[in-house]
């Protein structure tokens, strides 16, 4: 009877977690073949949606806690290139653009220590001399190209768009990436472990209050901590409805498609199966921290088992 009661409770927990209303929106057009919610590779294997696993001699209590937290700093990487007849001219021209940009953003409070210019490559450029009479195309060297990246660290997310806007005045258009940085991971791990133990104490109390089991020896515990950055949590879709055109083999018409805009959106870790989610109402995209706690008890068998 007790096993049936526990099974019923687990079913009810699963039902309640799925009963929240949700509006689909245009995201329903996304490619379902993609892995919508990839599991971080360094999570322990025991992590699943079960909060209790019990036999007549063993009890395992699993706790999962997730925290959404904005980054402490942001690292913006911008790319630019310069083509010229000689390497010297290419380097001089690209350095002139970079110097102008750095001088501009210094007035925004960006210090030299917050900027690093990374020399990426210097390569030859080739083109072709086409001779229509002989119908030949002979390759020739047509100059040099220098590429550099500018890496900038800022404390506020709002600064990123301002920097990108100012960069465009210096023909810097390539926004390579934005890294989210946390400077207090150890403290966050400690905080999440405390939250997990708090949830565990309640689960433990509820179980033994209901089933009156006797513990043998000391429990064993294991935990796993990981964090997920936004760059791996964006989905995309192309939302449109279109008619089909059918024509015979002798048709002279060519079908030309209109360009369909592709939408990208942040789709963080699914909250299903988590016992507690911290800052779940914060709309700002940030880093997601996940703590998993697994505690195992050996139980005294009831007489007759």
N, C-alpha and C positions, 0 to 999 in steps of 0.2 A: 504493500500500500504506500509506503514511504517513497519507493522508487517511482511509482506512478505520480505521486504528488510533485516530486522534483521535476519529472519530465513535463508535467503540466505547467509548472512555473517557468521553465525554460522556453516553452512554446509561447507563453504569454509575453515574455520579455521580447522575443523575436518579433511577435506580432505588433507590439506597441512601438518598436523601433522603426517599423515599416509603415505605420499608419499616419505619418505626418504628410500633409498636403504639399504638393510641389507643382509649380508651373513649368512646363517643358521649355517653351520658347523656341527660338530658331536653332538652338543647340541640337534638337532632335535630327537635324540634317547631317550631323557629323558622321564620319566613316566609322561604322561599328566594328570593322575589322581591326582597328587599332586597340592597343591595351589601354583602356580608359584610366585605370588606376594601377599603375605598376607598383608592385610591392618592393620596398627598399631591400637590397640584397643582404644587408647585414642584420635583418630582423631574425630573432630566434625562430626555429621551426615550429615551436608549440603555439605560436600566435594564431588564433582563429576567433570565431565569434562565440565560442563556448566560455561561459564564466565559471562553471563548475564541471568537474569530471570526477565521478565517484564510483567506487566499487564497494564490496563488503569490507575491504581492508585498506583502501586508499582514497584519499581526497586530494584533488588538485584544484586550487583556486587561481584563476587568471584575472589580472587587472590590466586594462589598457587605458592610457591617458594621453591626450593630445593637446598641445599648446600652439596657438597661432600667435606669433610675435613679430613685430616690425623689426627691420634690420637696424643696426647701430650706425652702419656706414654703407655707402654705395660706391662701387668702382666702375666708372664709365670708360669704355675703350672705343676710341674713334680712329678710323683709318683714312689715310690720304695717300695720294701718289702724284708724281710729277714726271713728265716726259720731256726730254731735251736732246739736243744733238750730241752732247758730251755728258759724262757722269758728273763733272764739276758743276756744269750749269744746272743740271737736274737737282743736285744737292743744295746749291745756293738758292734756287727758287723754292724748294720745299721748306728749307729752313726759314726763309723770309715769311712764308705763310704761317709756319708754326710760331715764330716769334711774335708776329702780329696778333695771333689768336691768344697766346699766353699773356701778352700785355693787356689785351681786352678783358680777359677773365680775372686778371689780378685786381681790377677795380671792383669785382664782385666778391672779393674776399678770399679767392683761391690763392693759396701760398705756393711757392716753388716746391716745397717739400711734398705737396699734394699732387704733383705732376711728374710723370716720367715719360720720356720720349723713347720709344723702342724702334731701333733701326731694323726693318724687316728684310728687305732685299734690294739688290741692284741688278737689273737684268738687261740684256740686249733686246731691242725691238726689231722685228723683221717684217718686211713687206714684199710685194712682187712688182717687177717691171713686166707689164703685159704688152706683147707685140701682136697686134691683131692680124698683121700680114702673114707672119709665120705661125700664128696661133700658138704661141709659147708664152709661158709665165716663168720668169727667172727670179728666184728669191734674192733679196738684198737686205743688208743691215740698214735700219732706218732710224737709229738713235738708241737712247737708253731710258730706262724707267726706274725710278727710285720710289720705294714704298716705306712708309713709317706709320707707327701707331702712337697715339697720344692717350695715356692712361691717367685718369683723373679720379681722385677720391674725394667724396663730399659726404657731409653729415645729414643732409636733408634730401628727401626724394624730389622735392619741388625744384631743386637745382639742376636736375638732369635735363629737363626740357629747356631750361634757360641756356645751358651750355650748348646743347644741340643747335638751338636757334642762332647763337653767336657764331658757332663754328661754320655755319653756312655762308657767312660773309667772307670767309677765307677759302671757299670752295672745298670745305670738309663736309662730306655728305654721308660717309659710310659709318653708321652706328653699329659697331661690331657686336657688342654685348654690354650688359649691365650685371655686375656681380653683387649679390647681397652678402653683407659681412656681419657676423656676430662676434662681439668681443668678450662675451660672458657666457660661453657654452657650459663651463664647469658649474657655474652658479645655477643655470637653468636646469642642468641635469640633477643637481641636488634638490632643487625645488620640486621637480616633477616626481622624483623618487618619494619625497614626503607626501605628495598628493596621492600617489599610487598606494602607499601604505595606509593612508587615511581611508581610501575606498576599500582596501583589503580588510581592514578591521571591521567595517560594517558588514561586508560579505561574510566574513568568518563568524561574526556574532549571529547573523541571521541563520546561517546554516546549522550551527550547533544548537541554537535555540529551537530549531524545528526538528532536528533529527537525533538529538541527545546521544551523540557518539562520544566514545572515550578515546583520547589521543594516546598513542604509544611513542615514547621517546621524543626527540626534538624534530621540528619540521626542517625541511631543506628548501632553500629559495634560490631563484636565479632571476636576473633582470636583463633587459636589453634596452639600449638607448640609441636613437638615431635621429637624424634631421633631414628634411627634404627642402631643397631650394626651388624657387619658383620656375627656373628655366626648364625643369623637367615636367612641369605640370600645366602646360598650355595645350589646349585642344584647338582644332580648326574645323570649319565647315563651310560649304558653299550653298546658300539657300536660294533656290529658284524653282519655278515650275515652267516647263517648256513644252511646246507642241512638237510633234514629229512630222517630218516631211518625207513622203514616199514618192519616188519617181522611177520611170522605166530605164532600161539600159541605154536607150537612144537619146536620153535627155541631155541637153546642152547646158543646163543650169548647174551652177556650183553653189553649194550651201555654205554660207559664211556665218559663223557663230559670233554672237556678241560676247564681250569679255564679262565674266561673272566674278564679282568681288569675293575674295575668300576672307572669312572672319576668324580671328584668333581670340581666344578668351582663356582666362585663368580658371582652372578647374582643380582645386586642391584635393588633398586626400579625403576620401569618403569617410564620413563620420560613423558609418554603420559599424557596430561592434565595439565602439569605444565606451568605456564606463563614464568618462568625464572629458569634456572638451572645454578648454580655457580660451577665452577671447573669441568665441565662435561668432559673435555679432560684429566684430571689427571688419569693415569693408576693405581696409588697405591690404594690398598683397605683401606678404612677408615670408618668413621662414616657419616651417611647421616642425615642431619637435615632438617626438613620440617616445613614451616610456612604457615598457611592458614588464610586469611583475608576475612571477609564477611561483606559487608556494605549494609544497607537497606535504601532506600529513599521512602517517601510518595510523590506522584505526584498529581498535580492538574489535574482533568479530563478535557478533551477537551469538549467544548460545543457540546451538542447533544448526548453525551454518557450517 
